[in-house]
Amino acid sequence: MNPVITITKLNYSYGKILVLKDISFQIQSSDFFIIIGPNGSGKTTLLRLLAGIISAGDGRIDVLGDYIEDYNRKVLARKIAYVPQTVPVDFPFTVSEVVLMGRAPHLGILGLEKEKDLLRAKQAMEFTELDHLADRKTSQLSGGECQRVFIARAICQETEIILLDEPTASLDLAHQTRIMDLMERLQKERGITIVMVSHDVNLAAMYGKTLLLLKEGQIVSQGKPGEVLTFQTLEAAYGCTLLVDESPLGRFPRVTPVPGRLMGVKD
Amino acid sequence: MGTGFLKRLMLVSAFLSVLLAGAMYLGISVGSTGSNFGDSMRLLLTDKSVDSVPEAIIRQIRLPRVMLAALVGAALSLGGLVFQALLRNTLAEPYILGISGGSAIGAIFGIILGFSYFPGVSIMAFTGSLATLLLLLAMSSGQAVFKKDSLLLSGVMVNAFCSAVIMLLISMTRDARLHNIIFWLMGDLSTADTGRVGILAAALLPCFILLFWLSNIMNLLLMGSDMAQTMGVNIKIVTITLLVVTSFMVSATVGSCGLVGFVGLVIPHLFRIILGPDHRILVPACVLGGGAYMVLCDLLAKILPSQGEMPAGVITAMIGAPLFIYLLKRSGR
């Protein structure tokens, strides 16, 4: 086994509120790693720590064998790309301009691109099926297309690890699977390690190789979808009644929340 | 982009340089003592001095004034551009946010205390602009910094407060300095002299170069600070550098010609529509085009009134304020 990220005894607090407590785990190379958990369980904070956006007061994160705090920002940006949940699109950049920005960590301060960089951007747009939108303004795109643009930008950054914060939130069903298929292809065809925060346990079950379940800043369970997504652990984490059975699509669990009225609860 | 980008940069710079040169030539040739295109052309092309009144007017009055206008226009346009990128708000502008007002308070204190223009008044103006900037950031701190309305409202309040302080200072001034302060406040370029313009140029040119150097980072900043950071940008250092450099540029222009508003709104908007949002193009375009715009505004201020002159700040506000209202209405949709 070959860990690309190692987290050791990590604690993090906003002011006096401890949001991550004594977190330790490893992410293996070319894993499809999905962090799940209820609202406020510290998923996004954990992802932002891994991206180096915020730095841990207590504990240690190692990326590709080196302490994250020792990295120069630009060097770290060649190892880890990050796709936030929402990106402001007030300024009228075109799709190809945004994708090309992914080359920034590989370029000088003025970001003057060479042929090779243009080729990488073109390939990233082809991979994400955006080539026909290359000259369109990002402000004119739909939510799903926008998300693909920022994923293409991350691909263009040519990193070993891509972090994504709920990339499927607020997308319709077709776009959800399209984004997840895309990430799966990246992981399978190129061996890129995908680390994703997700609200959707069923998407996590279908695509994730390793899941990490957080509750109130602590790890509840970690492992393959079948090991993590049992009704005991999920009910304990989410505090609601759930039906967990095997998906008709394959050998992974399916999670169905049970409506209160079926439980005989009167409102 | 690559080589295509360099070509575009050259083309835009060349075109706007010609525009700026043309505007400056017009500014030198036209004035209250009449137009003399021939004299100004001869003066520009030869060094021989022909001791004459028109020559003295051109050399000692119009030339420094036009150069001051070009520098002020460039600095204010660039100031607006940087604020808009940094705050991710296309309506941000040093004058609207009250930064100019703050540096005016500093400068007026300097004038009242009897300091010389350089370094006394300039340092006071810089201190004033930094203080307002800090106040503004503190007022709209936390996540609200990047919310349009909260930032603009804070700016309007800071501006109102600054105006009140300025009025207070003016009402306490009784002697000849009163006239100086009032004229200077309105954005008056007629006091330009070669020495001051030289100092201003020496102060501003390094800022222009530094901002061009940071122009691609400004592009990345528009993707949000999280994403910019994960693309290798050191947000803290870049933000502080941009804020300090911009405040410095704004206070330098306020120190030399008072309050000239809305240039930083009009010019970046115009160029963003024509040239797109790439700051590597927009920075040089704002320097050259903003300079040309200010020279032309000052020219209008010289020739529009049938008697005397009006401050150039009046012209820029009359063009800029309606545009601001239009943009605010459009962005609300």
Contacts between the chains, C-beta under 8 A, distances in Angstrom:
chain1	res1	chain2	res2	distance
A	48	B	226	7.2
A	51	B	226	7.4
A	51	B	229	7.7
A	51	B	230	5.1
A	52	B	229	7.2
A	52	B	230	6.9
A	53	B	226	5.2
A	53	B	229	5.3
A	53	B	230	6.5
A	73	B	229	7.1
A	73	B	232	4.8
A	73	B	233	6.9
A	73	B	234	5.5
A	74	B	232	3.6
A	76	B	230	7.9
A	76	B	232	7.5
A	77	B	230	6.0
A	77	B	231	5.3
A	77	B	232	3.8
A	78	B	232	8.0
A	80	B	230	6.7
A	81	B	230	6.6
A	82	B	226	6.8
A	82	B	227	6.5
A	82	B	230	3.8
A	83	B	227	8.0
A	84	B	224	6.3
A	84	B	226	5.0
A	84	B	227	5.7
A	87	B	223	5.9
A	87	B	224	5.6
A	87	B	227	6.3
A	88	B	88	5.6
A	88	B	222	7.1
A	88	B	223	7.5
A	88	B	224	5.6
A	90	B	88	6.5
A	90	B	89	7.9
A	90	B	90	6.6
A	90	B	222	7.8
A	91	B	88	7.8
A	91	B	90	7.6
A	91	B	222	4.8
A	91	B	272	7.8
A	91	B	277	4.4
A	92	B	272	7.4
A	92	B	276	6.8
A	92	B	277	5.5
A	93	B	219	7.9
A	93	B	222	7.3
A	93	B	276	7.6
A	93	B	277	5.4
A	93	B	278	7.9
A	94	B	276	7.7
A	97	B	276	7.8
A	97	B	277	7.9
A	97	B	278	6.9
A	98	B	223	7.4
A	100	B	1	7.0
A	101	B	219	6.5
A	101	B	220	6.2
A	101	B	223	6.7
A	101	B	231	6.9
A	102	B	231	7.3
A	104	B	216	7.0
A	104	B	220	5.9
A	104	B	231	4.7
A	104	B	232	6.1
A	104	B	233	8.0
A	105	B	231	5.8
A	105	B	232	4.3
A	109	B	213	6.2
A	109	B	214	7.7
A	109	B	216	6.6
A	109	B	217	7.3
A	110	B	213	7.2
A	110	B	215	7.0
A	110	B	216	5.3
A	110	B	280	6.3
A	111	B	216	3.7
A	111	B	219	7.3
A	111	B	280	7.3
A	112	B	2	7.0
A	112	B	5	6.8
A	112	B	6	7.3
A	113	B	1	5.5
A	113	B	2	4.7
A	113	B	5	7.2
A	114	B	2	5.9
A	115	B	2	6.4
A	117	B	2	7.3
A	118	B	1	7.5
A	118	B	2	5.9
A	150	B	227	7.8
A	157	B	231	7.1
A	163	B	230	8.0
